[in-house]
Amino acid sequence: MAIQTDCTDKEQVDVEEVVKELGGLDFCHNNAGICINAPAEEMTYEQWLKVININQY
């Protein structure tokens, strides 16, 4: 089951939809990330931080 979610918006991150659809939750694996398509030597510090910090939540 896949649910499109903006993981930077905590209001959208809700397992209740999964529980409702499947009748319970025994295991949950969440994987989120972003990619900025730029060579490392051309990436700005702000772009690098955005990629690294996306998974802090």
C-alpha positions in Angstrom: 0.0 0.0 0.0 1.4 3.4 -1.0 0.0 6.7 0.1 1.3 9.9 -1.5 2.3 12.2 1.3 4.3 15.4 1.7 6.5 14.2 4.6 7.5 17.8 5.4 3.9 18.5 6.4 3.2 16.7 9.6 -0.5 17.0 9.1 -0.2 14.6 6.2 1.8 12.0 8.1 -0.9 10.0 9.7 -1.0 6.2 10.0 -4.8 6.2 10.7 -5.6 5.9 7.0 -3.5 2.7 6.8 -5.0 1.3 10.0 -8.5 2.0 8.7 -7.8 0.4 5.3 -6.0 -2.7 6.6 -7.7 -3.1 10.0 -4.5 -2.7 12.0 -0.8 -2.1 11.9 1.8 -4.7 12.7 4.7 -3.2 11.1 5.4 0.2 9.4 8.4 1.1 7.3 8.6 4.8 6.3 11.2 5.9 3.8 11.4 9.5 2.5 14.0 11.6 0.9 14.7 14.1 -1.8 17.3 14.5 -4.5 18.7 17.6 -6.0 20.3 16.7 -9.3 23.5 18.6 -9.1 27.1 17.5 -9.0 28.4 17.6 -5.4 31.0 20.2 -6.3 28.3 22.5 -7.7 25.7 22.0 -5.0 25.2 25.0 -2.7 25.4 24.6 1.1 21.7 25.3 1.3 20.8 22.6 -1.2 23.0 20.1 0.7 21.3 21.0 4.0 17.9 20.5 2.4 18.8 17.0 1.3 20.4 16.1 4.6 17.7 17.6 6.9 14.6 16.2 5.1 14.8 13.0 7.3 15.0 14.7 10.7 11.3 14.4 11.3 
